[in-house]
């Protein structure tokens, strides 16, 4: 089972993904701030959507 092409492909994909992430964002702080900024944007979008719905319900 260890020699199946699917498992080799999955392993290669994981290795390439981890390597690309380390090249783009070598420090953990960079990854944390990127996630934090994305969460902030999602929160702002949700707040805006909720305000729009509340105004239409009035």
PyMOL Python script that loads the backbone (N, CA, C, O; Angstrom):
from pymol import cmd

cmd.read_pdbstr("""\
ATOM      1  N   UNK A   1       0.816  -1.192   0.000  1.00  0.00           N
ATOM      2  CA  UNK A   1       0.000   0.000   0.000  1.00  0.00           C
ATOM      3  C   UNK A   1       0.862   1.259   0.000  1.00  0.00           C
ATOM      4  O   UNK A   1       0.433   2.296  -0.508  1.00  0.00           O
ATOM      5  N   UNK A   2       2.059   1.189   0.555  1.00  0.00           N
ATOM      6  CA  UNK A   2       2.928   2.361   0.612  1.00  0.00           C
ATOM      7  C   UNK A   2       3.429   2.773  -0.767  1.00  0.00           C
ATOM      8  O   UNK A   2       3.873   3.907  -0.948  1.00  0.00           O
ATOM      9  N   UNK A   3       3.363   1.874  -1.733  1.00  0.00           N
ATOM     10  CA  UNK A   3       3.891   2.184  -3.048  1.00  0.00           C
ATOM     11  C   UNK A   3       2.800   2.587  -4.033  1.00  0.00           C
ATOM     12  O   UNK A   3       3.051   2.656  -5.236  1.00  0.00           O
ATOM     13  N   UNK A   4       1.608   2.850  -3.547  1.00  0.00           N
ATOM     14  CA  UNK A   4       0.539   3.222  -4.468  1.00  0.00           C
ATOM     15  C   UNK A   4       0.772   4.639  -4.992  1.00  0.00           C
ATOM     16  O   UNK A   4       1.255   5.494  -4.249  1.00  0.00           O
ATOM     17  N   UNK A   5       0.441   4.901  -6.244  1.00  0.00           N
ATOM     18  CA  UNK A   5       0.667   6.228  -6.834  1.00  0.00           C
ATOM     19  C   UNK A   5      -0.107   7.334  -6.119  1.00  0.00           C
ATOM     20  O   UNK A   5       0.358   8.471  -6.047  1.00  0.00           O
ATOM     21  N   UNK A   6      -1.280   7.004  -5.595  1.00  0.00           N
ATOM     22  CA  UNK A   6      -2.068   8.027  -4.902  1.00  0.00           C
ATOM     23  C   UNK A   6      -1.334   8.549  -3.668  1.00  0.00           C
ATOM     24  O   UNK A   6      -1.260   9.759  -3.453  1.00  0.00           O
ATOM     25  N   UNK A   7      -0.793   7.639  -2.860  1.00  0.00           N
ATOM     26  CA  UNK A   7      -0.093   8.061  -1.647  1.00  0.00           C
ATOM     27  C   UNK A   7       1.186   8.837  -1.977  1.00  0.00           C
ATOM     28  O   UNK A   7       1.521   9.807  -1.298  1.00  0.00           O
ATOM     29  N   UNK A   8       1.891   8.407  -3.016  1.00  0.00           N
ATOM     30  CA  UNK A   8       3.086   9.144  -3.425  1.00  0.00           C
ATOM     31  C   UNK A   8       2.707  10.555  -3.895  1.00  0.00           C
ATOM     32  O   UNK A   8       3.406  11.524  -3.599  1.00  0.00           O
ATOM     33  N   UNK A   9       1.606  10.657  -4.621  1.00  0.00           N
ATOM     34  CA  UNK A   9       1.154  11.968  -5.086  1.00  0.00           C
ATOM     35  C   UNK A   9       0.736  12.871  -3.944  1.00  0.00           C
ATOM     36  O   UNK A   9       1.042  14.063  -3.945  1.00  0.00           O
ATOM     37  N   UNK A  10       0.035  12.307  -2.966  1.00  0.00           N
ATOM     38  CA  UNK A  10      -0.370  13.089  -1.791  1.00  0.00           C
ATOM     39  C   UNK A  10       0.844  13.581  -1.019  1.00  0.00           C
ATOM     40  O   UNK A  10       0.896  14.740  -0.609  1.00  0.00           O
ATOM     41  N   UNK A  11       1.815  12.706  -0.821  1.00  0.00           N
ATOM     42  CA  UNK A  11       3.028  13.087  -0.099  1.00  0.00           C
ATOM     43  C   UNK A  11       3.772  14.189  -0.835  1.00  0.00           C
ATOM     44  O   UNK A  11       4.246  15.140  -0.213  1.00  0.00           O
ATOM     45  N   UNK A  12       3.878  14.072  -2.152  1.00  0.00           N
ATOM     46  CA  UNK A  12       4.565  15.091  -2.945  1.00  0.00           C
ATOM     47  C   UNK A  12       3.811  16.419  -2.877  1.00  0.00           C
ATOM     48  O   UNK A  12       4.436  17.476  -2.787  1.00  0.00           O
ATOM     49  N   UNK A  13       2.489  16.381  -2.920  1.00  0.00           N
ATOM     50  CA  UNK A  13       1.690  17.602  -2.836  1.00  0.00           C
ATOM     51  C   UNK A  13       1.844  18.296  -1.500  1.00  0.00           C
ATOM     52  O   UNK A  13       1.948  19.521  -1.440  1.00  0.00           O
ATOM     53  N   UNK A  14       1.859  17.525  -0.435  1.00  0.00           N
ATOM     54  CA  UNK A  14       2.056  18.111   0.897  1.00  0.00           C
ATOM     55  C   UNK A  14       3.428  18.744   0.999  1.00  0.00           C
ATOM     56  O   UNK A  14       3.568  19.851   1.518  1.00  0.00           O
ATOM     57  N   UNK A  15       4.431  18.055   0.510  1.00  0.00           N
ATOM     58  CA  UNK A  15       5.794  18.581   0.556  1.00  0.00           C
ATOM     59  C   UNK A  15       5.912  19.882  -0.229  1.00  0.00           C
ATOM     60  O   UNK A  15       6.533  20.833   0.247  1.00  0.00           O
ATOM     61  N   UNK A  16       5.333  19.940  -1.413  1.00  0.00           N
ATOM     62  CA  UNK A  16       5.371  21.154  -2.227  1.00  0.00           C
ATOM     63  C   UNK A  16       4.606  22.283  -1.536  1.00  0.00           C
ATOM     64  O   UNK A  16       5.066  23.425  -1.547  1.00  0.00           O
ATOM     65  N   UNK A  17       3.473  21.996  -0.947  1.00  0.00           N
ATOM     66  CA  UNK A  17       2.685  23.018  -0.260  1.00  0.00           C
ATOM     67  C   UNK A  17       3.406  23.599   0.931  1.00  0.00           C
ATOM     68  O   UNK A  17       3.416  24.816   1.115  1.00  0.00           O
ATOM     69  N   UNK A  18       4.005  22.759   1.740  1.00  0.00           N
ATOM     70  CA  UNK A  18       4.749  23.238   2.908  1.00  0.00           C
ATOM     71  C   UNK A  18       5.948  24.064   2.477  1.00  0.00           C
ATOM     72  O   UNK A  18       6.236  25.105   3.069  1.00  0.00           O
ATOM     73  N   UNK A  19       6.641  23.611   1.459  1.00  0.00           N
ATOM     74  CA  UNK A  19       7.800  24.355   0.957  1.00  0.00           C
ATOM     75  C   UNK A  19       7.383  25.723   0.428  1.00  0.00           C
ATOM     76  O   UNK A  19       8.054  26.719   0.700  1.00  0.00           O
ATOM     77  N   UNK A  20       6.297  25.784  -0.316  1.00  0.00           N
ATOM     78  CA  UNK A  20       5.820  27.063  -0.853  1.00  0.00           C
ATOM     79  C   UNK A  20       5.420  28.005   0.274  1.00  0.00           C
ATOM     80  O   UNK A  20       5.692  29.203   0.200  1.00  0.00           O
ATOM     81  N   UNK A  21       4.782  27.486   1.311  1.00  0.00           N
ATOM     82  CA  UNK A  21       4.385  28.333   2.435  1.00  0.00           C
ATOM     83  C   UNK A  21       5.604  28.890   3.154  1.00  0.00           C
ATOM     84  O   UNK A  21       5.615  30.057   3.546  1.00  0.00           O
ATOM     85  N   UNK A  22       6.620  28.071   3.327  1.00  0.00           N
ATOM     86  CA  UNK A  22       7.827  28.538   4.005  1.00  0.00           C
ATOM     87  C   UNK A  22       8.568  29.582   3.181  1.00  0.00           C
ATOM     88  O   UNK A  22       9.196  30.480   3.742  1.00  0.00           O
ATOM     89  N   UNK A  23       8.502  29.475   1.864  1.00  0.00           N
ATOM     90  CA  UNK A  23       9.158  30.460   1.009  1.00  0.00           C
ATOM     91  C   UNK A  23       8.405  31.779   1.060  1.00  0.00           C
ATOM     92  O   UNK A  23       9.024  32.839   1.149  1.00  0.00           O
ATOM     93  N   UNK A  24       7.080  31.731   1.006  1.00  0.00           N
ATOM     94  CA  UNK A  24       6.273  32.946   0.993  1.00  0.00           C
ATOM     95  C   UNK A  24       6.280  33.619   2.353  1.00  0.00           C
ATOM     96  O   UNK A  24       6.434  34.838   2.433  1.00  0.00           O
ATOM     97  N   UNK A  25       6.117  32.858   3.416  1.00  0.00           N
ATOM     98  CA  UNK A  25       6.025  33.392   4.780  1.00  0.00           C
ATOM     99  C   UNK A  25       6.973  32.619   5.684  1.00  0.00           C
ATOM    100  O   UNK A  25       6.545  31.670   6.340  1.00  0.00           O
ATOM    101  N   UNK A  26       8.229  32.989   5.739  1.00  0.00           N
ATOM    102  CA  UNK A  26       9.182  32.185   6.506  1.00  0.00           C
ATOM    103  C   UNK A  26       9.001  32.268   8.016  1.00  0.00           C
ATOM    104  O   UNK A  26       9.413  31.352   8.727  1.00  0.00           O
ATOM    105  N   UNK A  27       8.396  33.337   8.524  1.00  0.00           N
ATOM    106  CA  UNK A  27       8.244  33.480   9.971  1.00  0.00           C
ATOM    107  C   UNK A  27       6.802  33.189  10.387  1.00  0.00           C
ATOM    108  O   UNK A  27       5.873  33.518   9.648  1.00  0.00           O
ATOM    109  N   UNK A  28       6.601  32.579  11.556  1.00  0.00           N
ATOM    110  CA  UNK A  28       5.241  32.300  12.013  1.00  0.00           C
ATOM    111  C   UNK A  28       4.409  33.572  12.192  1.00  0.00           C
ATOM    112  O   UNK A  28       3.190  33.544  12.023  1.00  0.00           O
ATOM    113  N   UNK A  29       5.065  34.689  12.536  1.00  0.00           N
ATOM    114  CA  UNK A  29       4.331  35.938  12.745  1.00  0.00           C
ATOM    115  C   UNK A  29       3.602  36.347  11.463  1.00  0.00           C
ATOM    116  O   UNK A  29       2.476  36.841  11.519  1.00  0.00           O
ATOM    117  N   UNK A  30       4.231  36.147  10.333  1.00  0.00           N
ATOM    118  CA  UNK A  30       3.629  36.493   9.042  1.00  0.00           C
ATOM    119  C   UNK A  30       2.359  35.686   8.816  1.00  0.00           C
ATOM    120  O   UNK A  30       1.350  36.233   8.371  1.00  0.00           O
ATOM    121  N   UNK A  31       2.396  34.399   9.114  1.00  0.00           N
ATOM    122  CA  UNK A  31       1.222  33.561   8.933  1.00  0.00           C
ATOM    123  C   UNK A  31       0.111  33.979   9.881  1.00  0.00           C
ATOM    124  O   UNK A  31      -1.058  33.995   9.496  1.00  0.00           O
ATOM    125  N   UNK A  32       0.464  34.320  11.122  1.00  0.00           N
ATOM    126  CA  UNK A  32      -0.542  34.710  12.100  1.00  0.00           C
ATOM    127  C   UNK A  32      -1.209  36.015  11.696  1.00  0.00           C
ATOM    128  O   UNK A  32      -2.429  36.144  11.807  1.00  0.00           O
ATOM    129  N   UNK A  33      -0.429  36.986  11.230  1.00  0.00           N
ATOM    130  CA  UNK A  33      -1.036  38.256  10.858  1.00  0.00           C
ATOM    131  C   UNK A  33      -1.905  38.107   9.618  1.00  0.00           C
ATOM    132  O   UNK A  33      -2.928  38.781   9.499  1.00  0.00           O
ATOM    133  N   UNK A  34      -1.519  37.241   8.699  1.00  0.00           N
ATOM    134  CA  UNK A  34      -2.333  37.029   7.506  1.00  0.00           C
ATOM    135  C   UNK A  34      -3.685  36.428   7.890  1.00  0.00           C
ATOM    136  O   UNK A  34      -4.718  36.829   7.354  1.00  0.00           O
ATOM    137  N   UNK A  35      -3.679  35.490   8.795  1.00  0.00           N
ATOM    138  CA  UNK A  35      -4.928  34.873   9.251  1.00  0.00           C
ATOM    139  C   UNK A  35      -5.751  35.889  10.020  1.00  0.00           C
ATOM    140  O   UNK A  35      -6.969  35.953   9.854  1.00  0.00           O
ATOM    141  N   UNK A  36      -5.109  36.679  10.854  1.00  0.00           N
ATOM    142  CA  UNK A  36      -5.817  37.702  11.620  1.00  0.00           C
ATOM    143  C   UNK A  36      -6.465  38.747  10.722  1.00  0.00           C
ATOM    144  O   UNK A  36      -7.594  39.171  10.968  1.00  0.00           O
ATOM    145  N   UNK A  37      -5.755  39.156   9.691  1.00  0.00           N
ATOM    146  CA  UNK A  37      -6.312  40.139   8.764  1.00  0.00           C
ATOM    147  C   UNK A  37      -7.494  39.556   8.008  1.00  0.00           C
ATOM    148  O   UNK A  37      -8.484  40.254   7.786  1.00  0.00           O
ATOM    149  N   UNK A  38      -7.413  38.303   7.610  1.00  0.00           N
ATOM    150  CA  UNK A  38      -8.522  37.666   6.903  1.00  0.00           C
ATOM    151  C   UNK A  38      -9.743  37.555   7.813  1.00  0.00           C
ATOM    152  O   UNK A  38     -10.869  37.778   7.370  1.00  0.00           O
ATOM    153  N   UNK A  39      -9.527  37.214   9.077  1.00  0.00           N
ATOM    154  CA  UNK A  39     -10.638  37.130  10.020  1.00  0.00           C
ATOM    155  C   UNK A  39     -11.258  38.502  10.263  1.00  0.00           C
ATOM    156  O   UNK A  39     -12.476  38.620  10.390  1.00  0.00           O
ATOM    157  N   UNK A  40     -10.423  39.539  10.327  1.00  0.00           N
ATOM    158  CA  UNK A  40     -10.933  40.897  10.513  1.00  0.00           C
ATOM    159  C   UNK A  40     -11.795  41.315   9.323  1.00  0.00           C
ATOM    160  O   UNK A  40     -12.859  41.907   9.503  1.00  0.00           O
ATOM    161  N   UNK A  41     -11.343  41.010   8.123  1.00  0.00           N
ATOM    162  CA  UNK A  41     -12.125  41.351   6.927  1.00  0.00           C
ATOM    163  C   UNK A  41     -13.465  40.618   6.911  1.00  0.00           C
ATOM    164  O   UNK A  41     -14.494  41.198   6.565  1.00  0.00           O
ATOM    165  N   UNK A  42     -13.443  39.351   7.283  1.00  0.00           N
ATOM    166  CA  UNK A  42     -14.687  38.582   7.316  1.00  0.00           C
ATOM    167  C   UNK A  42     -15.639  39.145   8.363  1.00  0.00           C
ATOM    168  O   UNK A  42     -16.844  39.225   8.124  1.00  0.00           O
ATOM    169  N   UNK A  43     -15.116  39.534   9.511  1.00  0.00           N
ATOM    170  CA  UNK A  43     -15.948  40.129  10.551  1.00  0.00           C
ATOM    171  C   UNK A  43     -16.562  41.437  10.096  1.00  0.00           C
ATOM    172  O   UNK A  43     -17.741  41.691  10.339  1.00  0.00           O
ATOM    173  N   UNK A  44     -15.769  42.267   9.436  1.00  0.00           N
ATOM    174  CA  UNK A  44     -16.278  43.538   8.927  1.00  0.00           C
ATOM    175  C   UNK A  44     -17.360  43.317   7.877  1.00  0.00           C
ATOM    176  O   UNK A  44     -18.372  44.019   7.874  1.00  0.00           O
ATOM    177  N   UNK A  45     -17.160  42.360   6.996  1.00  0.00           N
ATOM    178  CA  UNK A  45     -18.154  42.066   5.969  1.00  0.00           C
ATOM    179  C   UNK A  45     -19.448  41.561   6.601  1.00  0.00           C
ATOM    180  O   UNK A  45     -20.537  41.931   6.163  1.00  0.00           O
ATOM    181  N   UNK A  46     -19.336  40.727   7.620  1.00  0.00           N
ATOM    182  CA  UNK A  46     -20.521  40.211   8.302  1.00  0.00           C
ATOM    183  C   UNK A  46     -21.272  41.341   9.013  1.00  0.00           C
ATOM    184  O   UNK A  46     -22.501  41.391   8.981  1.00  0.00           O
ATOM    185  N   UNK A  47     -20.527  42.244   9.654  1.00  0.00           N
ATOM    186  CA  UNK A  47     -21.166  43.386  10.310  1.00  0.00           C
ATOM    187  C   UNK A  47     -21.920  44.252   9.308  1.00  0.00           C
ATOM    188  O   UNK A  47     -23.045  44.677   9.572  1.00  0.00           O
ATOM    189  N   UNK A  48     -21.307  44.510   8.173  1.00  0.00           N
ATOM    190  CA  UNK A  48     -21.946  45.320   7.138  1.00  0.00           C
ATOM    191  C   UNK A  48     -23.214  44.637   6.618  1.00  0.00           C
ATOM    192  O   UNK A  48     -24.240  45.288   6.418  1.00  0.00           O
ATOM    193  N   UNK A  49     -23.136  43.350   6.408  1.00  0.00           N
ATOM    194  CA  UNK A  49     -24.297  42.600   5.927  1.00  0.00           C
ATOM    195  C   UNK A  49     -25.414  42.614   6.960  1.00  0.00           C
ATOM    196  O   UNK A  49     -26.581  42.769   6.598  1.00  0.00           O
ATOM    197  N   UNK A  50     -25.086  42.456   8.227  1.00  0.00           N
ATOM    198  CA  UNK A  50     -26.106  42.463   9.271  1.00  0.00           C
ATOM    199  C   UNK A  50     -26.774  43.840   9.388  1.00  0.00           C
ATOM    200  O   UNK A  50     -27.980  43.929   9.620  1.00  0.00           O
ATOM    201  N   UNK A  51     -25.997  44.899   9.231  1.00  0.00           N
ATOM    202  CA  UNK A  51     -26.573  46.260   9.265  1.00  0.00           C
ATOM    203  C   UNK A  51     -27.521  46.456   8.092  1.00  0.00           C
ATOM    204  O   UNK A  51     -28.589  47.046   8.255  1.00  0.00           O
ATOM    205  N   UNK A  52     -27.149  45.974   6.919  1.00  0.00           N
ATOM    206  CA  UNK A  52     -28.008  46.114   5.733  1.00  0.00           C
ATOM    207  C   UNK A  52     -29.317  45.349   5.926  1.00  0.00           C
ATOM    208  O   UNK A  52     -30.383  45.848   5.564  1.00  0.00           O
ATOM    209  N   UNK A  53     -29.249  44.172   6.482  1.00  0.00           N
ATOM    210  CA  UNK A  53     -30.460  43.378   6.732  1.00  0.00           C
ATOM    211  C   UNK A  53     -31.336  44.070   7.769  1.00  0.00           C
ATOM    212  O   UNK A  53     -32.557  44.104   7.620  1.00  0.00           O
ATOM    213  N   UNK A  54     -30.735  44.618   8.810  1.00  0.00           N
ATOM    214  CA  UNK A  54     -31.499  45.296   9.859  1.00  0.00           C
ATOM    215  C   UNK A  54     -32.220  46.520   9.298  1.00  0.00           C
ATOM    216  O   UNK A  54     -33.360  46.797   9.671  1.00  0.00           O
ATOM    217  N   UNK A  55     -31.555  47.252   8.400  1.00  0.00           N
ATOM    218  CA  UNK A  55     -32.190  48.431   7.802  1.00  0.00           C
ATOM    219  C   UNK A  55     -33.375  48.047   6.918  1.00  0.00           C
ATOM    220  O   UNK A  55     -34.382  48.754   6.881  1.00  0.00           O
ATOM    221  N   UNK A  56     -33.249  46.919   6.204  1.00  0.00           N
ATOM    222  CA  UNK A  56     -34.351  46.479   5.333  1.00  0.00           C
ATOM    223  C   UNK A  56     -35.528  45.966   6.133  1.00  0.00           C
ATOM    224  O   UNK A  56     -36.667  46.038   5.672  1.00  0.00           O
ATOM    225  N   UNK A  57     -35.276  45.449   7.325  1.00  0.00           N
ATOM    226  CA  UNK A  57     -36.354  44.946   8.150  1.00  0.00           C
ATOM    227  C   UNK A  57     -37.135  46.051   8.847  1.00  0.00           C
ATOM    228  O   UNK A  57     -38.262  45.824   9.287  1.00  0.00           O
ATOM    229  N   UNK A  58     -36.561  47.232   8.952  1.00  0.00           N
ATOM    230  CA  UNK A  58     -37.251  48.339   9.627  1.00  0.00           C
ATOM    231  C   UNK A  58     -38.353  48.918   8.799  1.00  0.00           C
ATOM    232  O   UNK A  58     -39.024  49.855   9.232  1.00  0.00           O
TER     233      UNK A  58
END
""", "prot")
cmd.dss("prot")
cmd.show_as("cartoon", "prot")
cmd.util.cbc("prot")
cmd.orient("prot")
